[in-house]
Amino acid sequence: MTDIVVLGSTNMDLVAYVEKAPQRGETVTGREFRTIPGGKGANQAIAAAHAGGTVSMIGAVGNDSFGARLRSTLEHSGVNTDHLRTVEFPSGTAHIVVDDEGGNAIVVVPGANGTLDHLVPGDAGLIASADALLLQLEIPLPAVVAGARAARAHGVRTILTPAPAQPLPPELLAAVDLLVPNEHEATTLTGRTDPHEAAAALLEVVPEVVITLGAAGSLHAARGADPLTVPAPQVTAVDSTGAGDTFVGALAVALGEERPVREALAWAATAAALSVQRPGASASMPYRSEIEKQYAS
């Protein structure tokens, strides 16, 4: 089994489902409200665990009811939480509006995640023991950089999802093996709207890139190799929240199992396609048996 460590955020998703998202100054009536454990770090951890990885989470939750539920959800999903800190801050929250086309708009309030600005004793050793480290940008950059450096020092594959999109310091990029932005994030990082041009620009700073293209699939680019586009299964989306995290978690497992790149991308896309057909983020993430069954069909 692939041994994966996730260093990242845990949030409680506060999700309102509406026919059409409100414009600025507009009030609309929603049809449903849910609280769903999420956060890009926790989402990727759960996705990887469901996909068959052995997963540990480094993060922070508050000493509140949301924090207790976030920890419990991770544990029930098979994620080791020995390195999940409890701090005297409110747990992070994400305020999400989902429309009838499955699109979403999100406001993240970091809360406890904002305290995760450094590694504590034991974190670096856990990272060193892994096959892969998954990183995102919903925690302070100093911790992300420290995690990436620890992984690089021990030859651990580092996979970074650059979200929320922001300028990335050279010391972080120097320690990243695989960058996985979506189209918007790739454009923000490079100023290029064409995914192939964005991928080429990103290869100047990292050795390998996967740009996720939503329903169109994904684009893989690596130094010394031809670009590869892999389509995604065509499905009707109910809620796209967490689809990118599902893709990354499943991709990390597939790459850890040394599947060929095309197969790994298609397998991860299958997982993401299953997730968008269900509401919620962590609650929508498919198990390995579901991915394998759908991938084989």
C-alpha positions in Angstrom: 0.0 0.0 0.0 1.1 3.6 -0.7 2.1 5.4 2.5 0.9 9.0 2.2 1.2 12.0 4.6 -1.0 15.0 4.1 0.0 18.3 5.6 -2.9 20.7 5.3 -6.2 22.2 6.4 -9.3 20.8 8.0 -12.5 22.8 7.8 -16.1 22.3 8.5 -18.0 22.9 5.2 -21.2 24.9 5.8 -23.0 24.2 2.5 -26.1 26.0 1.1 -27.8 24.5 -1.9 -29.5 26.9 -4.2 -31.0 27.0 -7.7 -28.8 29.9 -8.7 -26.0 31.6 -6.7 -26.7 35.1 -5.5 -25.1 38.1 -7.2 -23.6 40.9 -5.0 -26.3 42.5 -2.9 -28.9 39.8 -3.8 -30.7 37.5 -1.4 -31.9 34.1 -2.7 -33.7 31.2 -1.0 -31.9 28.0 -0.6 -33.5 24.6 -0.5 -31.0 22.8 1.8 -28.2 23.3 4.3 -25.6 20.8 5.4 -22.5 20.8 7.6 -19.9 18.5 6.0 -16.3 17.8 7.2 -13.9 19.2 4.6 -10.8 21.3 4.1 -8.4 20.6 1.2 -6.0 18.8 3.4 -8.6 16.6 5.1 -10.3 16.0 1.7 -7.2 14.8 0.1 -6.4 12.6 3.1 -9.9 11.0 3.0 -9.7 10.6 -0.8 -6.4 8.8 -0.6 -7.5 6.6 2.3 -10.7 5.6 0.4 -8.6 4.9 -2.7 -6.5 2.4 -0.8 -3.6 4.4 0.6 -2.2 4.3 4.2 -2.7 7.9 5.2 -1.6 10.1 8.1 -2.8 13.7 8.6 -0.7 16.7 9.9 -3.1 19.5 10.7 -4.9 21.5 13.4 -8.5 21.6 14.6 -10.1 23.7 17.3 -11.2 22.6 20.8 -14.8 22.7 19.7 -17.6 20.5 18.4 -16.5 21.1 14.8 -13.0 20.0 15.7 -14.2 16.8 17.4 -16.3 15.9 14.4 -13.5 16.7 11.9 -11.1 14.4 13.9 -13.8 11.6 14.1 -14.5 11.8 10.4 -10.8 11.4 9.5 -10.4 8.5 11.8 -13.6 6.7 10.6 -12.2 7.2 7.0 -9.0 5.3 8.0 -6.8 8.3 8.4 -4.2 8.4 11.2 -4.7 11.5 13.3 -1.8 11.2 15.8 -0.3 14.4 14.3 -3.6 16.4 14.1 -3.2 19.1 16.7 -6.0 20.5 18.9 -5.6 24.2 19.6 -7.4 27.0 21.4 -8.9 28.5 18.3 -12.2 27.9 16.5 -11.9 25.2 13.9 -11.6 26.3 10.3 -14.8 26.7 8.3 -15.7 26.9 4.6 -18.9 28.7 3.6 -20.0 27.2 0.3 -22.9 27.9 -2.1 -23.7 25.1 -4.6 -26.0 25.8 -7.5 -28.2 23.4 -9.5 -25.4 23.0 -12.2 -23.1 21.7 -9.5 -20.9 24.8 -9.5 -19.8 26.4 -6.3 -18.5 29.6 -4.6 -16.5 29.3 -1.4 -15.3 31.6 1.4 -12.7 29.9 3.7 -12.2 31.2 7.3 -8.9 29.5 8.4 -9.4 29.4 12.2 -7.2 26.7 13.7 -5.5 26.2 10.4 -3.9 29.6 10.8 -1.9 28.3 13.7 -0.2 25.6 11.6 2.8 27.7 10.7 5.6 25.3 11.6 6.4 21.6 12.0 6.5 20.2 15.6 8.7 17.3 16.8 7.7 14.1 15.1 6.2 15.8 12.0 9.4 15.6 9.9 10.0 12.0 10.9 6.5 11.1 9.8 7.0 12.8 6.4 10.4 11.0 6.0 8.7 7.6 6.4 6.2 8.3 3.6 6.1 7.5 -0.1 4.4 10.8 -0.9 3.6 14.1 0.8 0.4 16.0 -0.2 0.4 19.8 0.2 -2.1 22.6 -0.4 -2.2 26.3 0.5 -4.9 26.6 3.1 -2.3 26.7 5.9 0.5 29.3 6.4 3.2 29.1 3.8 6.1 28.5 6.3 4.6 25.1 7.2 4.1 24.2 3.6 7.7 25.1 2.8 9.0 23.2 5.9 7.0 20.1 4.9 8.3 20.2 1.3 11.9 20.6 2.5 11.6 17.7 4.9 10.2 15.5 2.1 12.9 16.6 -0.4 15.6 15.8 2.2 14.4 12.2 2.5 13.5 11.6 -1.2 9.8 11.6 -0.6 7.6 12.6 -3.6 6.0 16.0 -3.0 2.7 16.8 -4.7 1.4 20.4 -4.3 -2.1 21.6 -5.1 -1.5 25.4 -5.4 -4.9 26.4 -4.0 -6.0 29.0 -3.1 -3.9 30.4 -5.9 -1.1 32.7 -4.9 2.5 33.4 -5.8 4.7 30.6 -4.8 8.2 31.2 -3.2 11.2 29.8 -5.1 12.2 27.7 -2.1 8.8 25.9 -2.2 8.9 25.3 -6.0 12.4 23.9 -5.7 11.1 21.1 -3.4 8.0 20.2 -5.4 8.0 17.1 -7.6 4.5 17.3 -9.0 2.3 20.5 -9.2 -1.4 19.9 -9.7 -3.3 23.2 -10.4 -6.6 23.6 -12.0 -7.0 25.8 -15.1 -7.6 29.0 -13.0 -4.7 28.3 -10.7 -2.4 27.6 -13.7 -3.4 30.9 -15.3 -2.8 32.8 -12.0 0.6 31.3 -11.6 1.7 31.9 -15.2 -0.5 34.5 -16.8 -1.2 32.0 -19.6 -4.8 31.1 -20.3 -4.0 28.2 -22.7 -3.3 25.1 -20.6 -0.5 23.9 -22.8 1.2 27.2 -22.6 0.7 27.3 -18.9 2.1 23.8 -18.5 5.2 24.7 -20.5 5.8 27.8 -18.3 5.3 25.8 -15.1 7.9 23.2 -16.3 10.5 26.0 -16.0 10.1 25.8 -12.2 8.9 22.3 -11.4 9.7 19.0 -13.1 6.2 17.7 -13.6 2.7 19.2 -13.9 -0.9 18.0 -14.1 -3.4 20.6 -14.9 -7.0 19.5 -14.2 -9.5 20.6 -16.8 -12.8 19.8 -15.1 -15.1 17.8 -17.3 -12.4 17.8 -20.1 -10.0 15.7 -18.0 -6.4 16.6 -17.3 -3.2 17.6 -19.0 0.1 16.0 -18.0 3.4 17.6 -18.8 6.9 16.6 -17.7 10.4 17.7 -18.7 11.7 15.6 -21.5 8.3 14.1 -22.4 5.4 14.9 -24.8 2.3 16.5 -23.2 -0.5 14.0 -22.5 -4.2 14.8 -22.3 -6.5 12.3 -20.6 -10.3 12.7 -20.8 -12.6 12.4 -17.9 -15.8 10.3 -17.8 -18.8 12.2 -18.9 -21.3 12.5 -16.0 -24.0 14.8 -14.7 -22.5 16.8 -11.8 -24.5 17.3 -8.6 -21.8 19.0 -6.6 -18.2 19.6 -7.7 -17.0 20.5 -4.2 -13.9 18.4 -3.4 -13.6 16.9 -6.9 -10.1 18.3 -7.4 -9.1 16.9 -4.0 -10.5 13.5 -4.8 -8.5 13.5 -8.0 -5.3 14.4 -6.2 -5.8 11.8 -3.4 -6.5 9.0 -5.9 -3.7 10.1 -8.2 -1.2 9.9 -5.3 -2.3 6.4 -4.6 -2.1 5.4 -8.3 1.4 6.9 -8.8 2.5 5.2 -5.5 1.5 1.9 -7.0 3.6 2.8 -10.0 0.8 2.7 -12.5 1.6 4.2 -15.9 0.9 8.0 -16.0 -2.0 7.7 -18.5 -3.7 4.9 -16.4 -3.0 6.9 -13.1 -4.7 10.0 -14.5 -7.7 8.1 -15.9 -8.1 6.2 -12.6 -8.0 9.5 -10.7 -10.5 11.1 -13.1 -12.8 8.1 -12.5 -12.7 8.8 -8.8 -13.4 12.5 -9.3 -16.3 11.7 -11.7 -17.9 9.5 -9.0 -17.5 12.3 -6.4 -19.3 15.0 -8.4 -22.4 12.8 -8.7 -22.9 13.0 -4.9 -23.3 16.0 -2.6 -20.6 17.3 -0.3 -16.8 17.0 -0.4 -15.5 14.3 2.0 -18.9 12.6 2.0 -18.8 12.2 -1.8 -15.4 10.5 -2.1 -15.5 7.0 -3.5 -13.9 3.9 -2.1 -11.3 1.9 -4.1 -13.8 -0.9 -4.9 -16.1 1.7 -6.5 -13.3 3.3 -8.5 -12.0 -0.1 -9.8 -15.5 -1.2 -10.8 -16.3 2.1 -12.7 -12.8 2.2 -14.2 -13.1 -1.3 -15.6 -16.6 -0.7 -17.1 
